[in-house]
């Protein structure tokens, strides 16, 4: 989960740059997707199932249009008051998408996908409540996999020799968690 979809600074850490890095560095068998409020991308191999799910969710097919995003992915656009989030979430749950890159503003609170077993947080969120909400995406119990274990990674951007706001935010985030300590009770 990231804070930004993209931007003018192509070196910035954002959804589009992470997605690009993933699709150029992971195996072709790994199916990557994007889910944000304005950009939705799925593997081309999932297009047929997408339209079956659109039908299942009683969404008018004419309000969901796909177009080429790159050689192996399609962009999904919706028109009218269509929420595509449940459809993409089900594609993810079915394994049609293995890695989903999105924004913390859309997926950080209220998104329900119990199959999430790994979460990488690259967000500047520091508040106790929102931080726990985000972590909760991976901590949900999956009735289809009762022995699921979750991995949660918090990324920090550091420059050599500079004080880091990112590190301060993550430190603040970690100070809110209870856990086992080697030093104190």
N, C-alpha and C positions, 0 to 999 in steps of 0.2 A: 504494500500500500504506500502510495506516494502522495505528496501534496499537490503536484502540478501535472497537467496533461502533457504540455509541451511548452514551447516558447521560442523566443528569438535566439537565446543563448543555447546553441546546440550541444555544448559541453555540460549543461546542467543535468542534474539527476531528475528525470521526469518520466511519466508513463511511456511516452513514445521512445525515448532514448533507451530505457530499460528493455522494452519490447524488442527494439531493433537489435540490441546486444544479445538478447536471448535467442532470437530466431537465427542469428548468425553464428551462434556458438554451441547450441545444444543439438542433439541428435534429431534427425528428421522425424523420428518416431514420437518425440515429445511435441504435444499439441498445445501451442500457446494462444492466448486470447487477451483482449483488452475489454474492460468494462468500466466506463466512466459515464458521467451524465451526458456527455456530448459525443464521445467516440466509443464505438463498439466494434470489435474486430474478432472474427472467429476463423478457425481453420476451414478451408474450402470443403474438406471432407465432412464437415458437420452441417452443410447447408440443407440437405434433405431432411435431416432430423430437426433442424431449426424450424422448418415450415410445418412439420408434423406437430411440434410443440406449440407453435403459434396457433394451430387449429385446436389443440387440446385446451389452451388457455382462452379460447373463444375470441381471439384477436383477428380482425378482418385482415386477410392476407394482403390486400391492396395498401394497407398502412405500414407494411414492413417490406422494405426494398433492400436488396443486396447489390453490391458493386465490387469490382476488383480492388483490393487493397495492395496486394503484391502477388507474386507467383503462387503462393500457397495459402493466402488468406483473403477473406472477403470482409468488407465493411457492411455493417447492418445499420440502416437508418429507419427511423419510425416517424410516422406522421399522425397528427391528431393527438389525442390524450392516451397514447399507448405506452405502457410501462413494459419494457423488454427485459428488465432485471430478472423477474422470475424465470423467464425462458432461458436466458444465458446461464443463470444459476443451475437450472436443471441440466443443461448441456454439460456444465462443469461436473455436476454430481454423477452424470452418466459416464464420465470419462472421455467425452468428446473434446474436452479441454483439460489439459493436465496442469498448466500453469496459467493463472489468471492475474494479469497486472491491472491494477485499478487505483482509483483515488480514495484516500481515507475519508473524504467528505461524502462519497457515495456508499462505500463498503465498510467504513469504520464503525458505524452505528446502525443497528437494526437489520443488517444483512444476515440472513439465516442460511448458512450452508454448512451443516454439521460435518460434511466430508472433508473440510479443510483440516489438513494435518500439519502443515508448515505455513508459517506466516513470517514474512520479512517486512518490518516496519521501517520505512525510510521517510518518516514524517517528523515535523517539528512540534508535534503535539506534546505538551508537557503536563497538562492538567491531569490530576488523579482520576477523575471520572471518565474523561474521554480516553485516556490511556488504557484504563481497564475495559472500556467498551471495545476498543480496537483489539486488545488481546483476547477478548471473549469470542472473536470470530473463530479462533482456532481451538478454544477450550471447550466448545460445545460437545456434548455427548452425541455420538453417531450410533443410532439404533442398528444400523447395518454393519457396524464394526465396533462392537462394545469394548474391545481392548485397544482402541485407538489411543495413540500417544501424540501429543502435540509438541512441535518445535516452534519457538518464537524467537526471532532474531531482530535485534534493534540495530540499525545501521547508523553510524556516525561518520561525518565527513570532517577530516582533520587535515590541516596544512602544517608542514614542518615548522616548528618554532612559533606558531601563532596560537593565541588563545582561541578556543572554539565555542561558539554559541551552541552548536549541535551537541557537544559533549556536556555542556551545562544542562541542556534540556533533558538529555537521556539520564544524567545523574539525578536530576529532580524527579524524573519519571520513576527511576529505580528506588529512590528513597521512600516512595509511597507503598512499596510492596512488602508484605510480611514474608518471612522465609527462614530457612535454616541458616544459622550463623556459626562460624568457627570461633568467634570471639565472645559474643554476648548471647543471653537467652532471648 
